[in-house]
Amino acid sequence: MSIVAESLAEVHAALQHAPVGSALVDRTGAISWVNPAFANMVGEADPAALRLSLMTVWLEHDDGEALLQMLEAHFATPLEARLPWTHSATFKRIDGASQPGEITLAPCAGAFDQWAIIHVRNMVRLATAEKRFSQIFENLPLGLIVIDAHQRIVQVNEALAAQFGYGIEDLVGRSMDMLLPQRYRADHQHHVDGYTQAPVARAMGSGRDLTGLHRSGREIPVEVALTRLETMAQPLYMAIVTDITLRKRGQEALEQTNAQLEEFTYVASHDLRSPLRGIADLITWIREDLGDDNLTDDVRHNFDRIALRIDRAEQMIEDLLRYARAGVRDTETEMVDPADLVEEALAMSLVPETFRVEVDIAPGISPFKAPRAPIATSLRNLLGNAIKHHGGPGGRIRVAVRENGRFTVFTVEDDGRGIPPGSEERIFKLFHRASTDTSGEGLGLSFTRRMINAHGGMITVRAKGALGGACFEIQWPRVLLKEIEDA
């Protein structure tokens, strides 16, 4: 066997089972041999059937012309100086279909120089992945921006451009600085350098309020999450930018409302209690001046009614103060067992013997970390309401505990008269009383909801539950979301 034949046999053996398509071609692009992977790529079952065909037949016209030019340059170069050349190309199959690919022209090792090796890589999966990424990138309703190591903007989506008041074409190729307020620019490169040295996915500016610079010159509050994009070329970094203007406004409005409510309740406590005490004193003095012996039964009854209403007014002021304090989250937490909480609430509620209480705690309910007092107080309030508004001298109450996602769910229901349909939200309003034949000022449920909401939970009611009466459900978070923890 000649040296050339031995060399060719070695090349065939090396490429026969290669995971990419490989072919031997001469300077005209004629194929002398292909491996099974190449034949499979163009849809030919028998690799031998492709011998003597032209490589350009399997390429789009422009890609074929580019290959012929490279073959001419390749063979015009001495063997020892020939270098690989890679080019993206579109391949044609026997069935007429087209597919994206990548061809690499490389010198053929061995004791000959009349052939070259063409490696062919099928890029369908990569192209599909890039298309999917592009679709997600463009259509995600969050601002996305890709920058290089020099802080040049490589790619942005429509959402980000709209957030900052630009068109996409106004941003690509420009410096990232154009989206930063002037005071951030000096330190930004330092932060970027630090991130590129340890590029892990993380939130940017932890513990600091970040703002971006809108085209109009105003600053917008943003949240930024960073991650590195793995590419074969230069390193790229992607940031997810969220405009939190509306959230900030909502937080500020809520904080202002809470502050105003707290101020109002404390002012009401001071400014209303004094005149009430003065009225109570005046009534006492008038009664003493008149003397009890000189009072008719009607007058004495009216004096008692005045005293009772003064006491109720003072109780309403105290309830308002409690309601304001209920909006403050208790930061003292401990491991609480839901079963213990239910047992404690029942013991503190003094349930009459005429009521039968059923406790249904699902198996596997686990303890969780939370402030004990607000949960226990909420359960006591609901148990008290079930008794007070039942409508009968006795009845049935059921307390159940379940887990649902990140919440532990406490349910309190009874077999009483329930609440009128359509009033599910109204009963949580300040000073709303479910019925006029029961005591109280209508603050219990408002107080309970405000306290539960302050701790990241929810309370809802169904007018008619499984037992026929009202059914209240508390969803208490076992794990707080970050925005609740930071509130």
Secondary structure, 3 states (H helix, E strand, C coil): CCHHHHHHHHHHHHHCCCCCEEEEECCCCEEEEECHHHHHHHCCCCHHHHCCCEHHHHECHHHHHHHHHHHHHHHCCCHHHCCCEEEEEEEECCCCCEEEEEEEEEECCCCCCCCEEEEEEECHHHHHHHHHHHHHHHHCCCEEEEEECCCEEEEECHHHHHHHCCCHHHHCCCEHHHHCCHHHHHHHHHHHHHHHHCCCCEEECCCCCEEEECCCCCEEEEEEEEEEECCCCCCEEEEEEEECHHHHHHHHHHHHHHHHHHHHHHHHHHHHHHHHHHHHHHHHHHHHHHCHHHCCHHHHHHHHHHHHHHHHHHHHHHHHHHHHHHCCCCCCCEEECHHHHHHHHHHHHCCCCCEEEEEEECCCCCCEEECHHHHHHHHHHHHHHHHHCCCCCCEEEEEEEEEECCEEEEEEEECCCCCCCCCCCHHHCCCCCCCCCCCCCCCHHHHHHHHHHHCCCEEEEECCCCCCCCEEEEEEECCCCHHHHHC
